[in-house]
Amino acid sequence: MAEIDVAHYTYRVAWSPEDGEHVATVAELPSLSWLAGSPAEALSGLAVLVNEVIADMRTSGEPVPEPLGDRSYSGKFNVRIPPELHRRLAIEAAEQKVSLNRLVSDRLSRAS
């Protein structure tokens, strides 16, 4: 099994009004978080915790999640939408003289 670099995981630090502190999270391990007074302390605390959890996972033979940033993506995914929305988008695409795929791709890129 290839060694996973936990520095490649997707970390985020945000202010938590409920806790009155910064909370660090990691997308690949959504059950983990760390609260601290500063963003740097939250991230540092979470990094230590992630390393400990990954070490425990390896010891117990559990699969270690691959970092999202290291994964390959095909650029394709299926999404289910209500038929009415599908119709509306198809009409809009036809009016703009673009494919439905192009219309939806453009919308998604603007939303992120």
CORWOKA-V176482 format. One record per pair of residues at least 6 apart in sequence whose ideal C-beta (glycine too) atoms are under 6 Angstrom apart, sorted by the first residue. I is the first residue (numbers start at 1). J is the second residue. D is the distance in Angstrom with one decimal. If there is no record, write none. Layout:
i->I j->J d->D
i->I j->J d->D
This chain:
i->4 j->64 d->5.2
i->6 j->50 d->5.3
i->6 j->54 d->5.8
i->8 j->67 d->3.7
i->8 j->69 d->5.4
i->8 j->70 d->5.4
i->9 j->26 d->5.0
i->9 j->28 d->5.0
i->9 j->67 d->5.1
i->10 j->27 d->3.9
i->10 j->68 d->5.0
i->11 j->26 d->5.3
i->12 j->25 d->5.3
i->13 j->22 d->5.5
i->13 j->24 d->4.8
i->13 j->39 d->4.4
i->13 j->42 d->5.2
i->13 j->43 d->5.4
i->15 j->22 d->5.8
i->16 j->23 d->4.4
i->19 j->35 d->5.5
i->21 j->35 d->4.5
i->21 j->36 d->6.0
i->21 j->37 d->5.9
i->22 j->36 d->5.8
i->22 j->39 d->4.9
i->22 j->42 d->4.2
i->23 j->33 d->5.4
i->23 j->35 d->5.3
i->24 j->34 d->4.7
i->24 j->42 d->3.9
i->24 j->43 d->4.9
i->24 j->46 d->3.9
i->25 j->33 d->5.0
i->26 j->32 d->5.7
i->26 j->50 d->5.8
i->27 j->68 d->6.0
i->28 j->65 d->4.3
i->32 j->49 d->5.9
i->34 j->42 d->5.3
i->34 j->45 d->3.9
i->34 j->46 d->3.8
i->34 j->49 d->5.9
i->36 j->42 d->4.0
i->36 j->45 d->5.5
i->54 j->64 d->5.7
i->57 j->64 d->5.2
i->90 j->100 d->5.5
i->93 j->100 d->4.5
i->93 j->103 d->4.2
